[in-house]
Amino acid sequence: MKSSEMEAQLYCIHCNNNTPHVITYINEKMKHIECEECHNAIEFKVDIMKELYKEVYDRISTKPSRITEEYKQGLDEFLSKIPIRVISKPYRLIRYLNQSYKIIKQYKK
């Protein structure tokens, strides 16, 4: 799960002017928009657990096709990278789970 922020010039109805706003996304869905001058904010309801389940499902369901694509690009390179990937997978999985947990904890409040 990924959380990202973007700055944009938007019209603020409280400031009656174009002002900089910070837009927060969770997995490409808007979660929060806040005016940087008056700090007026708009929250959007995003089901965090549904987003997590969807992301995990997409990753699992596309894994066979991604492996097949890598295999077709070059068998020698594919076979040489497998031991490293097998060893590093638990660490990558833990990093992903920690990142997702932090985002879920932040937005579950």
C-alpha positions in Angstrom: 0.0 0.0 0.0 1.3 3.4 -0.9 0.6 6.9 0.4 1.7 9.9 -1.6 1.2 13.6 -1.6 1.0 16.1 -4.4 0.8 19.9 -4.5 -1.6 21.7 -6.8 -3.1 25.2 -7.4 -6.8 24.9 -6.8 -9.5 27.4 -6.1 -10.3 27.7 -2.4 -13.9 28.8 -1.6 -12.8 30.1 1.8 -9.9 32.2 0.5 -11.7 33.1 -2.8 -8.5 32.7 -4.7 -6.3 30.1 -6.4 -4.1 28.8 -3.6 -1.7 25.9 -3.2 -3.3 22.7 -1.9 -1.9 19.4 -0.7 -3.6 16.3 -2.1 -3.1 13.0 -0.3 -3.6 9.8 -2.2 -3.8 6.2 -1.0 -3.1 3.7 -3.9 -4.1 6.4 -6.4 -7.4 7.3 -4.6 -7.8 10.7 -3.1 -8.0 10.7 0.6 -7.5 14.3 1.7 -7.3 17.8 0.2 -6.1 20.7 2.3 -5.5 24.4 1.5 -2.1 25.5 2.6 -3.2 29.1 3.4 -6.4 28.7 5.4 -6.0 25.0 6.2 -9.5 24.2 5.2 -9.6 20.4 4.5 -11.8 17.9 2.7 -11.7 14.3 3.6 -12.8 11.5 1.3 -13.8 8.1 2.7 -11.5 5.4 1.5 -11.9 1.8 2.7 -8.3 1.1 3.7 -8.8 -2.6 4.2 -10.6 -3.0 0.8 -7.7 -1.2 -0.9 -5.2 -3.5 0.9 -7.1 -6.7 -0.1 -7.5 -5.4 -3.7 -3.7 -4.7 -4.0 -2.8 -8.1 -2.5 -5.2 -9.9 -4.8 -3.8 -8.1 -7.9 -0.2 -8.9 -6.9 -1.1 -12.6 -6.4 -3.2 -13.0 -9.5 -0.7 -11.4 -11.9 2.3 -13.2 -10.5 2.2 -16.2 -12.9 2.0 -13.9 -16.0 4.8 -11.7 -14.6 7.1 -14.7 -14.0 6.3 -16.0 -17.5 7.2 -12.7 -19.0 10.5 -12.6 -17.2 11.2 -16.2 -18.3 10.5 -15.3 -22.0 12.9 -12.3 -21.8 15.9 -14.5 -21.0 16.1 -17.9 -19.3 19.8 -17.5 -18.2 19.2 -14.1 -16.5 15.9 -15.4 -15.0 17.6 -18.5 -13.5 20.6 -16.6 -12.2 18.3 -14.1 -10.3 16.1 -16.7 -8.6 18.3 -17.5 -5.7 18.8 -13.8 -4.8 15.0 -13.2 -5.1 14.2 -16.2 -2.9 16.5 -15.0 -0.2 15.4 -11.4 -0.3 11.6 -12.1 -0.6 11.0 -12.3 3.2 12.7 -9.0 3.7 10.8 -7.4 0.9 7.5 -8.8 2.3 8.3 -7.5 5.8 9.1 -4.1 4.4 5.8 -4.1 2.5 3.8 -5.2 5.5 5.4 -2.5 7.7 4.7 0.2 5.2 1.1 -1.0 4.8 0.6 -1.2 8.6 1.8 2.4 9.1 -0.6 3.6 6.5 -3.5 1.6 7.9 -2.7 2.7 11.4 -2.6 6.4 10.3 -5.9 6.4 8.6 -7.9 4.0 10.8 -8.1 6.6 13.6 
